[in-house]
Structure formats: C-alpha cells, structure tokens
Amino acid sequence: MMRPSRLSASYASLLLALNRLGYRADVREASVCGSRCVVIVSGAPTTRVLNDGSWERDDGMEGSDPTSLLGLYREERVEQAVRHLARHDLKGVACDILIAAGIPVGVILDAAEQGGGLAVSYRRLRGVPEDTVIHDWTARAKAAPALLEEIA
C-alpha cells in the first residue's frame, strides 16, 4: 500500500469544499505517466496531479495548484445553477438551493411546484429520503449562484 504523499494530501484538503459544493470526490495515489495522484469527482473528467503539483483534467483543462482546481469546480457549479434556473429544471434548482443552504444532497428524487413553494423529496449523502417545501424558491434559486461562489 502506498503512503499518501504531501502532494496528494494537498489535493485531499479540497475534498471537504468539493463535498460542500455537492460533488462526491476522492483522491487516489497513482504513479502513472508522470502523475502522482488522481482527483476523481462525480460527473467530471478525471484530474491527474503531476509531479510538479500542477494538474490536468481529461477534458484539457489545466492549472497550477489545488486552489485553481477548486476554483474551476466552483465556477462549473455556479454555471450549472444558472442553467438549472434558465431551463426551469426543478430538480436541479432544488439541489442548488439545498446545497447553498448547507444541506449535503446526494440525489433529488422529486421536485414539483406546489402552492407557491417547491415540494422536494431528496436523499442526503447518507440516510433515508426526506421531504421539504422550499418557500420563495424563485428568489432563493436566483441567489444560489452567489451563495455557491462563497462555499469553500
């Protein structure tokens, strides 16, 4: 078993912030083709961390350090929240609002407009499904991108 390197530990320090943004993430040691470790994030291309501390994603994005990688995921999450609202994707909007409120959402099972609110059934990262009604959801959805930018 490989011991974690300082380099992989510096990228592992991002995991909590990535989880707060609604991603499931992991860092794994991997000494292959000049990379020291890989950062695996749900729904995103694999990121390879190179020996010099820089990173490259399978989609061609690259950066110099863990902070720039977190910034990329934060930007992508904010853009996703804007798209959810523009497309009137109620499940996506519900997820954005809950994550911005600090609730670790694993999956949105159902979301529907109900009496001026947004009725949501969701499952946290662990546990049983929960139900809630998000009042004033359109205003909260418009505020979600700014709140997601502050998470870290």
C-alpha positions in Angstrom: 0.0 0.0 0.0 1.3 3.4 -1.0 1.6 6.1 1.7 -0.1 9.4 0.8 2.4 11.9 -0.4 2.4 15.6 0.6 1.2 16.4 -2.9 -1.8 14.1 -2.7 -2.5 15.4 0.8 -2.6 19.0 -0.5 -5.2 18.0 -3.1 -7.1 15.9 -0.5 -7.6 19.1 1.5 -10.0 20.1 -1.2 -12.4 17.2 -0.6 -14.5 18.9 2.1 -15.0 22.0 0.0 -15.9 19.9 -3.1 -18.4 18.0 -0.9 -20.0 21.3 0.2 -20.4 22.2 -3.5 -22.4 19.0 -4.0 -19.7 16.8 -5.6 -18.6 13.4 -4.5 -14.8 13.5 -4.6 -11.8 11.3 -3.8 -8.0 11.5 -4.2 -6.1 8.3 -5.1 -2.4 7.7 -5.3 -1.4 6.8 -8.9 2.2 6.9 -10.1 1.5 6.6 -13.8 2.7 8.7 -16.8 4.2 11.5 -14.7 1.2 11.9 -12.4 1.5 11.5 -8.7 -2.2 11.1 -7.9 -5.7 11.5 -9.4 -8.6 13.5 -8.2 -11.9 11.8 -9.0 -15.0 14.0 -8.9 -18.5 12.7 -9.6 -19.8 13.7 -13.0 -16.5 15.4 -14.1 -13.5 14.3 -16.1 -10.6 12.7 -14.1 -7.9 15.1 -12.9 -4.3 14.0 -12.9 -1.9 15.7 -10.5 1.6 15.9 -11.9 4.8 15.6 -10.0 5.3 19.4 -10.1 2.0 20.0 -8.3 0.1 21.2 -11.4 -3.0 19.3 -12.6 -4.6 18.4 -15.9 -8.1 17.2 -16.5 -9.1 14.7 -19.2 -11.1 17.4 -20.9 -7.9 19.5 -21.4 -8.4 22.0 -18.5 -5.2 22.5 -16.5 -3.9 24.6 -13.6 -1.0 25.1 -11.3 -2.2 24.2 -7.8 -5.1 22.8 -5.7 -6.7 26.3 -5.3 -7.0 26.7 -9.1 -8.7 23.3 -9.3 -11.2 24.2 -6.6 -11.9 27.5 -8.4 -12.6 25.5 -11.6 -15.2 23.3 -9.9 -16.7 26.3 -8.1 -17.2 28.1 -11.4 -18.7 25.0 -13.0 -21.1 24.6 -10.1 -22.2 28.2 -10.4 -22.7 27.9 -14.2 -24.7 24.8 -13.6 -27.0 26.6 -11.1 -27.6 29.4 -13.6 -28.5 26.8 -16.3 -30.9 25.0 -13.9 -32.9 28.2 -13.3 -32.8 29.2 -17.0 -34.2 25.8 -18.1 -36.7 25.6 -15.2 -35.1 22.3 -14.1 -36.9 22.0 -10.8 -34.8 19.1 -9.6 -31.6 21.0 -10.4 -32.9 24.2 -8.8 -33.9 22.3 -5.7 -30.5 20.7 -5.4 -28.8 24.1 -5.9 -30.9 25.8 -3.2 -30.3 22.9 -0.7 -26.6 22.9 -1.3 -26.4 26.6 -1.0 -28.2 26.2 2.4 -25.5 23.8 3.5 -27.5 20.6 3.1 -25.4 17.7 1.7 -27.7 16.4 -1.0 -27.0 13.0 -2.6 -29.9 13.0 -5.0 -33.1 14.8 -5.7 -35.9 12.2 -6.0 -38.7 14.6 -7.0 -39.4 18.3 -7.2 -42.7 20.0 -8.1 -44.3 23.4 -7.7 -46.9 23.2 -5.0 -48.9 26.1 -3.7 -46.3 28.8 -4.3 -43.5 26.6 -3.0 -41.3 23.9 -4.3 -42.1 20.5 -2.8 -38.9 18.4 -2.8 -38.1 14.8 -2.0 -34.4 14.2 -1.6 -31.8 11.9 0.0 -28.8 13.3 1.7 -25.4 11.7 1.1 -26.4 9.1 3.7 -29.7 8.2 5.2 -33.3 7.9 4.3 -35.3 10.1 1.9 -36.6 13.4 3.3 -39.3 15.8 2.1 -39.4 19.6 2.4 -41.1 22.6 0.9 -38.9 25.4 -0.2 -40.8 28.7 0.1 -39.9 31.7 -2.1 -37.9 29.2 -4.2 -37.5 31.5 -7.3 -35.7 34.2 -5.2 -33.6 31.6 -3.5 -32.7 30.0 -6.8 -31.6 33.4 -8.2 -29.5 33.9 -5.1 -28.0 30.3 -5.1 -25.2 31.0 -7.7 -23.8 33.8 -5.5 -24.0 31.6 -2.4 -22.3 28.7 -4.2 -19.4 31.0 -5.1 -18.8 31.6 -1.4 -18.6 28.0 -0.4 -15.2 26.7 0.4 
